[in-house]
Amino acid sequence: MNCIVIGGGGFIGSQVAERLIGQGHAVVVFDRPGAPYLDLLARQGATITLGNFFESSDLLNALTGMDVAFHFVSTTVPKTSNVDSAFDVQSNLVGTINFLNIAKDVGVKKVIFPSSGGTVYGIPQFTPITEEHPTNPICSYGITKLAIEKYLALFHRLYGLDYSILRISNAYGERQQLKNAQGLIPTIIHKALTRQTLHVWGDGSVVRDYVHINDIADAFLKVMAYTGETKIFNISSGGGHTVNQVIAMVQALMDGYPKVVYDPADAYDVPVNILDSSRARQILNWHLTVSLEEGLARTLDYMKNSSEVSS
């Protein structure tokens, strides 16, 4: 199958591209010049296409002849999205609508989109959160992700463009970049390795549901092969840990580091986010394989050899 991974040079996209190559698919990785893992993917057999997601001509050239498109481009993270909501909407939502128009025009059969299980639901009315939970995001990032979900459904209804949505909880693992300011676990590990003080927003009682990149990549391959009518799947561990618990787990591996300072809480943080992924288990036959303890150890080993640690 001809697959294109838009934003495939990044954390999740690169590992999905690797899995696709391993399964024998023809893989095009479309990303901006300088994306982190393009050389690695080229060595593994991916066709690298450099371009701008917001340039229609670049997308037209890249999408022509593709069967499945994975859409990993995002210009914001939850913490930064409220700073300029207009930019968030213009770049991510309007940019994605343009992408969908081109995809349906050139005959792409299916689009697979990573939504944000950590933000689209907002403050939970119950946990674990199922896919039927009300969606009331409290940051622009979540609002934009939810709007993209709705446009995917609209394009399916109007034009027959198939789609799947994975609402991922808090992703972590090897290759996660520090410079994008997203990801508690790599931040904690980086501070521990460099003996820097970790600043925690709030008192550390916020509960999150962490899922390792190995299991996330598995979910993308499972949903690509899925042809049923269900379109939205939570992808998560199904269990919650407080920020303080995760810090303590890293400290146990790192001789008590990092040291912690607590700062005022951020308004965009929901207090608890634990997702129910039973739909993915039942329909996609997807199962969690990496525990948080194992995932932390793997991420720590990877980051010990990362060039970012010394920067």
C-alpha positions as CSV (number, residue, x, y, z in Angstrom):
1,M,0.0,0.0,0.0
2,N,1.2,3.5,-0.7
3,C,1.4,5.4,2.6
4,I,2.4,9.0,3.3
5,V,3.3,10.2,6.7
6,I,2.8,13.9,6.9
7,G,5.1,15.2,9.7
8,G,6.9,11.9,9.6
9,G,10.2,13.2,10.7
10,G,9.0,13.8,14.3
11,F,8.5,11.8,17.5
12,I,5.4,9.7,16.7
13,G,5.4,10.0,12.9
14,S,8.9,8.6,12.5
15,Q,8.1,5.5,14.5
16,V,4.9,4.9,12.6
17,A,6.8,5.3,9.3
18,E,9.3,2.7,10.6
19,R,6.5,0.2,11.3
20,L,5.0,0.8,7.9
21,I,8.3,0.1,6.2
22,G,8.8,-3.0,8.2
23,Q,5.4,-4.3,7.0
24,G,6.5,-3.8,3.4
25,H,4.4,-0.7,2.5
26,A,5.8,1.9,0.2
27,V,6.3,4.9,2.5
28,V,6.7,8.6,1.7
29,V,7.7,10.9,4.6
30,F,6.6,14.5,4.0
31,D,8.1,17.1,6.4
32,R,10.0,20.4,6.6
33,P,13.7,20.5,6.0
34,G,15.6,19.8,9.2
35,A,13.0,17.5,10.8
36,P,14.9,15.3,13.2
37,Y,14.6,11.7,11.8
38,L,14.5,12.1,8.1
39,D,18.0,10.7,7.5
40,L,17.2,7.7,9.6
41,L,14.0,7.0,7.7
42,A,15.7,7.4,4.4
43,R,18.3,4.8,5.3
44,Q,15.4,2.4,6.2
45,G,13.8,2.8,2.8
46,A,11.4,5.7,3.1
47,T,11.1,8.3,0.2
48,I,11.7,11.7,1.8
49,T,9.7,14.6,0.3
50,L,10.6,18.0,1.7
51,G,7.9,20.7,1.7
52,N,5.6,23.0,3.5
53,F,2.3,21.6,4.8
54,F,0.7,25.0,4.2
55,E,1.7,25.1,0.5
56,S,-1.0,23.6,-1.7
57,S,1.4,22.7,-4.5
58,D,3.7,20.9,-2.1
59,L,0.8,18.8,-0.7
60,L,-0.6,18.1,-4.2
61,N,2.7,16.7,-5.3
62,A,3.2,14.6,-2.2
63,L,-0.4,13.2,-1.9
64,T,-0.8,12.2,-5.5
65,G,-0.8,8.4,-5.8
66,M,-1.2,7.8,-2.0
67,D,-3.7,5.3,-0.6
68,V,-3.4,6.3,3.1
69,A,-2.3,9.6,4.7
70,F,-1.2,9.9,8.3
71,H,-1.5,13.5,9.5
72,F,1.0,14.4,12.3
73,V,1.5,18.1,11.6
74,S,0.8,20.4,14.6
75,T,2.1,23.9,15.1
76,T,1.1,24.3,18.7
77,V,1.0,22.4,22.0
78,P,-1.6,22.8,24.8
79,K,0.6,25.2,26.8
80,T,1.2,27.5,23.9
81,S,-2.1,27.3,22.0
82,N,-4.0,29.9,24.1
83,V,-1.3,32.5,23.5
84,D,-2.4,33.0,19.9
85,S,-5.6,31.1,19.3
86,A,-6.0,32.7,15.9
87,F,-2.7,31.2,14.8
88,D,-3.7,27.8,16.2
89,V,-6.9,27.9,14.2
90,Q,-5.4,29.3,11.0
91,S,-2.4,27.0,10.9
92,N,-3.8,23.7,12.2
93,L,-7.5,23.8,11.4
94,V,-7.5,25.8,8.1
95,G,-4.3,24.1,7.1
96,T,-5.9,20.7,7.7
97,I,-9.1,21.6,5.7
98,N,-6.9,22.5,2.8
99,F,-5.0,19.2,3.2
100,L,-8.3,17.3,3.2
101,N,-9.5,19.1,0.1
102,I,-6.4,18.1,-1.8
103,A,-6.5,14.5,-0.4
104,K,-10.0,13.9,-1.7
105,D,-9.2,15.5,-5.0
106,V,-6.2,13.2,-5.7
107,G,-7.9,10.0,-4.5
108,V,-6.5,9.4,-1.1
109,K,-8.6,6.6,0.4
110,K,-8.1,7.1,4.1
111,V,-6.8,9.7,6.5
112,I,-5.5,8.7,10.0
113,F,-5.4,11.5,12.6
114,P,-3.9,11.7,16.1
115,S,-6.2,13.7,18.2
116,S,-5.6,14.6,21.8
117,G,-7.2,12.4,24.4
118,G,-5.6,14.7,27.0
119,T,-7.5,17.8,26.0
120,V,-10.6,17.2,23.8
121,Y,-12.7,15.9,26.8
122,G,-11.9,18.8,29.1
123,I,-12.6,18.4,32.8
124,P,-13.9,14.9,33.2
125,Q,-17.4,14.1,34.4
126,F,-16.3,10.5,35.0
127,T,-13.2,8.4,34.8
128,P,-12.0,6.4,33.0
129,I,-13.1,8.6,30.1
130,T,-14.8,6.7,27.2
131,E,-15.2,8.0,23.7
132,E,-18.8,8.9,24.5
133,H,-17.7,11.4,27.2
134,P,-18.8,15.0,26.5
135,T,-16.1,17.0,24.7
136,N,-15.6,20.4,26.4
137,P,-11.9,21.3,25.9
138,I,-10.5,24.2,28.0
139,C,-7.6,25.1,25.7
140,S,-7.3,26.1,22.1
141,Y,-5.3,23.1,21.3
142,G,-8.1,20.8,22.3
143,I,-10.7,22.9,20.5
144,T,-8.8,22.8,17.3
145,K,-8.2,19.0,17.5
146,L,-11.9,18.5,18.1
147,A,-12.8,20.7,15.1
148,I,-10.5,18.7,12.9
149,E,-12.3,15.6,14.0
150,K,-15.6,17.1,12.9
151,Y,-14.2,18.1,9.5
152,L,-12.9,14.5,9.0
153,A,-16.4,13.3,9.6
154,L,-17.8,16.0,7.2
155,F,-15.4,15.0,4.4
156,H,-16.4,11.4,4.9
157,R,-20.1,12.2,4.7
158,L,-19.7,14.5,1.7
159,Y,-17.0,12.9,-0.4
160,G,-16.5,9.3,1.0
161,L,-13.0,10.0,2.3
162,D,-12.5,7.4,5.0
163,Y,-10.8,8.3,8.3
164,S,-9.8,7.1,11.7
165,I,-9.0,9.1,14.8
166,L,-6.8,8.0,17.7
167,R,-7.4,10.1,20.8
168,I,-4.1,9.5,22.5
169,S,-3.5,10.1,26.2
170,N,0.0,11.4,27.3
171,A,2.5,10.0,24.8
172,Y,6.1,9.5,25.9
173,G,9.2,7.5,24.9
174,E,12.2,7.3,22.7
175,R,12.7,10.3,20.3
176,Q,10.5,12.7,22.1
177,Q,11.9,16.2,21.6
178,L,12.5,18.5,24.5
179,K,12.5,21.7,22.5
180,N,8.7,21.6,21.8
181,A,7.9,22.0,25.5
182,Q,5.5,19.0,25.5
183,G,6.0,15.9,27.6
184,L,6.4,15.6,31.3
185,I,8.4,12.4,31.3
186,P,11.3,13.5,29.0
187,T,11.4,16.8,30.8
188,I,11.8,15.1,34.2
189,I,14.5,12.7,32.8
190,H,16.4,15.6,31.1
191,K,16.5,17.6,34.3
192,A,17.7,14.5,36.2
193,L,20.4,13.7,33.7
194,T,21.7,17.3,33.6
195,R,21.2,17.9,37.4
196,Q,18.9,20.9,36.7
197,T,16.0,21.8,38.9
198,L,12.6,20.7,37.7
199,H,9.8,23.3,37.9
200,V,6.4,21.8,38.4
201,W,3.2,23.8,37.6
202,G,0.9,23.4,40.7
203,D,1.4,20.9,43.6
204,G,2.1,17.8,41.5
205,S,-1.3,16.3,42.1
206,V,-2.4,16.4,38.5
207,V,-3.2,12.9,37.3
208,R,-2.3,11.8,33.7
209,D,-2.5,8.6,31.8
210,Y,0.9,7.8,30.1
211,V,1.2,5.5,27.1
212,H,4.5,4.5,25.5
213,I,5.4,5.2,21.9
214,N,5.7,1.5,21.1
215,D,2.1,1.0,21.9
216,I,1.0,4.1,20.1
217,A,2.7,3.1,16.9
218,D,1.0,-0.3,17.2
219,A,-2.3,1.4,17.4
220,F,-1.7,3.3,14.2
221,L,-0.9,0.1,12.3
222,K,-4.0,-1.6,13.7
223,V,-6.3,1.2,12.7
224,M,-4.9,1.5,9.2
225,A,-5.9,-2.1,8.6
226,Y,-9.4,-1.6,10.1
227,T,-12.3,-1.1,7.7
228,G,-15.3,-1.0,10.1
229,E,-17.6,1.9,10.9
230,T,-16.2,3.0,14.2
231,K,-14.0,6.1,13.7
232,I,-12.7,7.2,17.1
233,F,-10.6,5.2,19.5
234,N,-9.0,6.2,22.8
235,I,-5.4,5.0,23.1
236,S,-4.1,4.9,26.7
237,S,-2.8,2.9,29.5
238,G,-6.1,3.1,31.3
239,G,-4.4,4.0,34.6
240,G,-3.4,7.3,36.1
241,H,-0.3,8.6,37.9
242,T,0.2,11.9,39.5
243,V,3.0,14.2,38.5
244,N,4.6,13.6,41.9
245,Q,4.4,9.8,41.4
246,V,6.2,10.0,38.0
247,I,8.9,12.2,39.5
248,A,9.4,9.8,42.3
249,M,9.8,6.9,39.8
250,V,12.5,8.8,37.9
251,Q,14.2,9.8,41.1
252,A,14.4,6.1,42.1
253,L,16.3,5.4,38.9
254,M,18.5,8.6,39.1
255,D,19.7,8.7,42.7
256,G,17.1,11.2,43.9
257,Y,17.3,13.6,40.9
258,P,15.8,15.8,39.7
259,K,15.2,18.3,42.6
260,V,11.8,19.9,42.4
261,V,10.4,23.4,42.8
262,Y,6.6,24.0,42.7
263,D,5.2,27.0,40.8
264,P,1.6,28.3,40.4
265,A,-0.7,26.0,38.4
266,D,-1.5,26.6,34.7
267,A,-5.1,27.4,33.8
268,Y,-5.2,25.0,30.9
269,D,-4.5,21.9,33.0
270,V,-7.4,19.6,33.8
271,P,-7.0,17.9,37.2
272,V,-7.4,14.3,36.1
273,N,-7.3,12.6,32.7
274,I,-7.6,8.8,32.5
275,L,-8.9,7.3,29.3
276,D,-10.8,4.0,28.8
277,S,-9.2,2.2,25.8
278,S,-11.5,-0.9,25.9
279,R,-13.0,0.0,22.5
280,A,-9.5,-0.2,20.9
281,R,-8.9,-3.5,22.7
282,Q,-12.2,-5.0,21.6
283,I,-12.4,-3.7,18.0
284,L,-8.7,-3.3,16.9
285,N,-7.3,-6.1,19.1
286,W,-4.9,-3.5,20.4
287,H,-3.2,-4.2,23.8
288,L,-0.9,-2.3,26.0
289,T,2.5,-4.0,26.1
290,V,4.8,-1.5,27.8
291,S,4.3,-0.6,31.5
292,L,5.2,2.8,32.8
293,E,8.1,1.3,34.8
294,E,9.5,-0.3,31.7
295,G,8.8,2.7,29.5
296,L,10.6,5.0,31.9
297,A,13.7,2.8,31.9
298,R,13.7,2.6,28.1
299,T,13.3,6.4,27.8
300,L,16.0,7.0,30.3
301,D,18.4,4.7,28.4
302,Y,17.6,6.4,25.2
303,M,18.1,9.9,26.6
304,K,21.4,9.1,28.2
305,N,22.8,8.8,24.6
306,S,20.8,11.7,23.2
307,S,22.5,14.9,21.9
308,E,19.8,17.0,23.5
309,V,20.9,16.1,27.0
310,S,24.1,18.0,26.6
311,S,22.4,21.0,25.0
